[in-house]
């Protein structure tokens, strides 16, 4: 594999020469989060001029419906604990687009809360602070969130958390590593020579197993807080809800898929989210689990089509067509469309009751 001589490539090469090939989790952490040369530390990746478009950038309807959902849940939370002021938290808020749209709906509902954002990128923090009328409290991780009832929104957050990968070989599950080519000037995948004795899942040779340890740790932390202090979490991401094997590690540059080793620090790196694993992690901490549902069912259940019709009342014909196109894109039922590929998972305090537009806990 070839790799562009990005600033981060030299850093990766030095570490690999000094300590040996690194795990995929370490590679993702450096590429996305290096304080000087990491992807999110150096740019605004969203929108047509960036590398990818998220649902809030497609239409204001997405954030407004999330705001309506949050308003209903906050009302339930405050009825259950009127003396406890809740915190509204967004994980990885992007440009602040989703929260800006959600806050309009929340203001209309008269909800009271303190706003907290978990964001590590200084570039995106500046954009979020400029866009949001309410002054947020910023956090580098969920660990510093207040000890209070929480309502957490995580849209396309878990897919970017570093994870490990293992490949099934003739003698067991060997960890996938990122090393250097024999010439030493490019990155290449390889495998640990010895299998990990802790992994025993049956699978054919060549199968790829992703272990999202950081994502599971975040979910366990938040579920533990929700079970103890009250509240709910809404996670929306692309992924699967059934166990399986497969390599979903991918890179995006300019809205196109790219070799994930070719431009370290200058490409978005993600993995499909294992919603079943997240659900089991939350349940193990005593939280109630709702869903997952498809994004299509969730948005339609919240009244997306009704909201679209209301927006079209004062729209020009071109604006009305754009509203219809956005609604169709957000709910596209094709297996590769946003409506089916994206899932929605709810997690809550067991006594909170049903969450809007999500299946009840099983």
C-alpha positions in Angstrom: 0.0 0.0 0.0 1.2 3.5 -0.7 0.8 6.4 1.7 1.0 10.1 1.2 3.8 11.8 3.2 1.4 13.4 5.7 2.8 14.9 8.9 1.3 12.1 10.9 2.9 9.4 8.7 6.4 10.3 10.0 5.1 10.1 13.6 3.5 6.7 13.0 6.6 5.4 11.3 8.8 6.4 14.2 6.5 4.6 16.7 6.3 1.5 14.6 10.1 1.3 14.2 10.6 1.8 17.9 7.9 -0.5 19.3 6.6 -2.7 16.5 3.3 -2.7 14.6 0.4 -1.0 16.3 -3.2 -2.1 16.8 -6.0 -0.6 14.8 -7.2 1.2 17.9 -3.9 3.0 18.3 -3.9 3.8 14.6 -7.4 5.3 14.7 -6.7 7.2 17.9 -3.6 8.9 16.4 -5.2 9.5 13.0 -8.4 11.1 14.4 -7.2 12.6 17.6 -3.5 13.5 17.5 -3.4 17.0 19.1 -1.5 18.6 16.2 -2.0 16.4 13.1 -5.2 14.5 13.9 -8.1 14.6 11.5 -10.5 16.3 13.9 -7.9 18.6 15.4 -7.2 20.4 12.1 -10.4 20.8 10.1 -14.1 21.1 9.7 -14.9 17.8 7.9 -18.7 18.3 7.5 -20.9 19.3 4.6 -20.3 19.5 0.9 -16.9 21.2 1.3 -15.8 18.5 3.7 -15.5 14.7 3.5 -19.0 13.6 4.6 -22.5 14.8 5.3 -24.4 13.8 8.4 -28.2 13.8 8.9 -28.4 17.2 10.6 -26.6 18.7 7.6 -29.2 17.2 5.3 -32.2 18.8 6.8 -33.2 20.9 9.8 -36.1 18.4 10.3 -33.7 15.9 11.7 -32.5 18.1 14.6 -35.9 19.5 15.2 -37.4 16.0 15.6 -34.5 15.1 18.0 -35.3 18.3 19.9 -39.0 17.3 20.1 -37.9 13.8 21.3 -35.6 15.3 23.9 -38.4 17.7 25.1 -40.8 14.8 25.7 -38.1 12.8 27.6 -37.0 15.8 29.7 -40.7 16.4 30.7 -40.9 12.8 31.9 -37.5 13.1 33.8 -38.6 16.3 35.5 -41.9 14.9 36.5 -40.1 12.0 38.2 -37.5 14.2 39.9 -38.7 17.8 40.0 -35.9 19.0 42.3 -33.1 17.7 40.1 -32.0 19.9 37.2 -31.0 17.7 34.2 -28.1 18.1 31.8 -28.6 17.9 28.1 -25.5 16.3 26.6 -24.4 15.8 23.0 -21.4 13.6 22.2 -19.4 14.7 19.2 -21.7 17.6 18.2 -20.0 18.3 14.8 -20.7 21.9 13.8 -23.5 22.2 16.4 -26.1 21.9 13.6 -28.2 19.2 15.3 -28.1 21.0 18.7 -29.0 24.4 17.2 -32.1 22.8 15.5 -33.0 20.8 18.6 -32.8 23.9 20.9 -35.4 25.6 18.8 -37.8 22.8 19.6 -36.8 22.6 23.2 -37.3 26.4 23.7 -40.8 26.0 22.3 -41.4 23.2 24.8 -40.1 25.4 27.7 -37.7 22.7 28.9 -35.1 23.6 31.6 -31.6 22.1 31.5 -27.9 22.8 31.5 -26.1 22.2 28.1 -22.9 20.1 28.0 -21.0 19.1 24.9 -18.3 16.3 24.7 -15.9 17.5 22.0 -12.1 17.2 21.7 -11.6 19.2 18.5 -10.7 22.9 19.1 -11.8 23.7 15.5 -15.3 22.2 16.1 -15.6 23.7 19.6 -15.2 27.2 18.1 -17.9 26.4 15.5 -20.2 25.0 18.2 -19.8 28.0 20.5 -20.5 30.4 17.6 -23.6 28.5 16.4 -25.3 27.8 19.7 -27.2 30.6 21.5 -27.0 28.7 24.8 -23.4 28.7 26.3 -22.4 25.1 26.6 -19.9 23.5 29.0 -17.3 21.6 27.1 -15.8 18.2 28.1 -13.0 16.2 26.6 -14.7 12.9 27.6 -17.9 11.6 29.3 -15.9 11.0 32.5 -16.1 14.7 33.5 -19.9 15.0 33.0 -21.8 16.2 36.1 -23.2 13.7 38.6 -26.8 14.6 37.6 -29.7 13.3 35.6 -28.5 13.2 32.0 -30.2 13.2 28.6 -27.5 12.2 26.1 -27.6 12.6 22.3 -25.0 10.7 20.3 -25.4 11.0 16.5 -22.6 9.4 14.5 -20.4 9.3 17.6 -19.7 5.6 18.3 -18.6 4.8 14.7 -15.5 7.0 15.1 -14.3 5.5 18.4 -11.1 3.4 18.1 -11.6 -0.4 18.1 -9.4 -3.5 17.8 -9.7 -6.1 15.0 -8.9 -9.7 14.9 -8.6 -12.1 11.9 -9.4 -15.8 12.2 -6.4 -17.9 11.2 -5.7 -21.6 11.2 -4.5 -21.4 14.8 -6.9 -18.8 16.3 -7.8 -15.1 16.4 -4.8 -13.0 15.6 -4.9 -9.2 16.1 -4.7 -7.0 13.1 -1.8 -4.6 13.2 -0.6 -1.6 11.2 3.1 -1.8 10.3 5.5 -0.6 7.6 6.2 -2.1 4.2 9.6 -3.7 3.6 10.8 -0.4 2.1 9.7 1.4 5.3 8.0 4.3 3.5 4.4 3.2 3.6 1.9 1.6 5.9 0.6 -2.0 5.6 -1.7 -4.4 7.5 -0.3 -7.4 9.2 -1.2 -9.9 11.9 0.2 -10.8 15.3 2.0 -14.2 14.9 0.3 -15.6 18.0 -3.5 -15.7 18.6 -5.3 -14.1 21.4 -6.3 -16.9 23.8 -9.2 -15.0 25.2 -11.1 -15.2 21.9 -12.8 -18.5 21.0 -15.7 -17.5 18.7 -16.2 -20.0 15.9 -15.8 -18.6 12.4 -14.2 -19.5 9.0 -10.6 -18.6 8.3 -10.3 -15.0 7.1 -13.2 -13.8 9.2 -12.7 -10.4 10.8 -13.9 -9.7 14.3 -14.2 -6.1 15.6 -13.9 -5.5 19.3 -15.1 -1.9 20.1 -13.7 -1.7 23.6 -13.7 2.1 23.8 -17.3 2.3 22.6 -18.3 -0.3 25.1 -16.5 1.5 27.9 -18.3 4.8 27.1 -21.6 3.0 27.0 -21.0 1.3 30.3 -20.1 4.6 31.9 -23.2 6.4 30.7 -25.5 3.4 31.4 -24.2 3.2 35.0 -24.9 7.0 35.4 -28.4 6.7 34.0 -29.3 3.7 36.2 -28.0 5.6 39.3 -29.2 9.2 38.7 -31.9 8.9 36.0 -32.1 10.0 32.4 -31.8 8.6 28.9 -29.4 8.2 26.0 -30.2 8.3 22.2 -27.5 6.7 20.0 -28.0 7.1 16.2 -25.4 5.6 13.9 -24.8 3.2 11.0 -24.3 -0.3 11.9 -25.8 -3.7 12.7 -27.9 -5.2 15.4 -27.1 -8.9 14.9 -23.8 -10.7 15.7 -21.6 -11.3 12.8 -18.1 -11.0 11.2 -16.8 -8.6 8.6 -14.4 -5.8 7.9 -16.2 -2.5 8.0 -13.1 -0.3 8.7 -13.3 2.5 6.1 -12.0 5.9 5.2 -13.7 8.9 3.5 -12.0 11.7 1.7 -14.1 14.2 -0.3 -17.2 12.1 0.0 -15.4 9.1 -1.5 -14.1 5.9 0.0 -10.4 5.8 0.2 -7.6 3.4 1.4 -7.7 3.8 5.2 -3.8 3.6 5.3 -3.1 6.0 2.5 -3.6 9.4 4.1 -3.1 9.1 7.9 -4.5 12.1 9.7 -6.2 13.5 6.6 -9.1 11.0 6.2 -12.2 10.2 8.3 -11.9 6.7 9.7 -14.9 4.8 11.0 -16.3 1.3 11.7 -19.9 0.1 11.6 -21.4 0.1 15.1 -22.3 -3.2 16.8 -25.6 -2.1 18.4 -26.1 -5.6 19.9 -22.9 -5.2 21.9 -23.8 -1.7 23.0 -27.2 -2.9 24.2 -25.7 -5.8 26.2 -23.1 -3.4 27.8 -25.9 -1.0 28.8 -28.1 -3.8 30.2 -25.3 -5.2 32.2 -25.1 -1.9 34.1 -28.7 -2.0 35.1 -30.1 0.4 32.4 -33.2 -0.3 30.3 -32.6 -0.8 26.6 -35.0 0.4 23.9 -34.6 -1.0 20.4 -32.6 -0.6 18.2 -35.0 0.6 15.6 -34.2 1.7 12.0 -33.7 5.4 11.5 -36.7 5.2 9.1 -39.1 3.9 11.7 -37.8 6.3 14.3 -38.1 9.4 12.2 -41.5 8.4 10.8 -42.6 7.6 14.3 -41.7 11.1 15.4 -43.7 12.7 12.6 -41.1 13.5 9.9 -43.7 13.5 7.1 -46.0 15.8 9.1 -43.1 18.2 9.8 -42.1 18.1 6.1 -45.7 19.1 5.1 -45.7 22.0 7.5 -42.4 23.3 6.2 -43.7 23.1 2.6 -46.7 25.4 3.3 -44.5 28.5 2.9 -41.9 27.0 0.6 -41.2 27.8 -3.0 -41.5 24.8 -5.4 -37.8 24.3 -5.4 -37.7 24.5 -1.6 -40.6 22.0 -1.4 -38.8 19.6 -3.7 -35.7 19.9 -1.5 -37.7 19.1 1.6 -39.2 16.0 0.0 -35.8 14.9 -1.2 -34.3 15.3 2.3 -37.1 13.3 3.9 -36.7 10.6 1.3 -32.9 10.4 1.9 -33.2 10.3 5.7 -35.7 7.4 5.5 -34.4 5.5 2.4 -35.4 1.9 3.1 -32.7 0.4 0.8 -30.3 -1.7 2.8 -27.5 0.8 2.0 -29.8 3.8 2.5 -29.8 6.0 5.6 -33.3 4.8 6.7 -32.2 1.1 7.0 -28.4 1.3 7.5 -28.7 3.7 10.4 -30.1 2.4 13.7 -31.4 4.1 16.7 -30.8 2.8 20.2 -32.3 4.1 23.4 -31.0 3.5 26.9 -32.6 4.8 30.1 -33.3 4.5 33.8 -35.5 1.4 34.3 -38.3 3.5 35.8 -38.4 6.2 33.1 -40.9 4.2 31.0 -41.2 4.1 27.2 -39.2 6.4 25.0 -40.9 8.1 22.1 -40.8 6.3 18.7 -38.6 3.4 20.1 -39.6 -0.2 21.0 -40.2 -0.8 24.7 -37.5 -2.6 26.7 -37.6 -6.4 26.1 
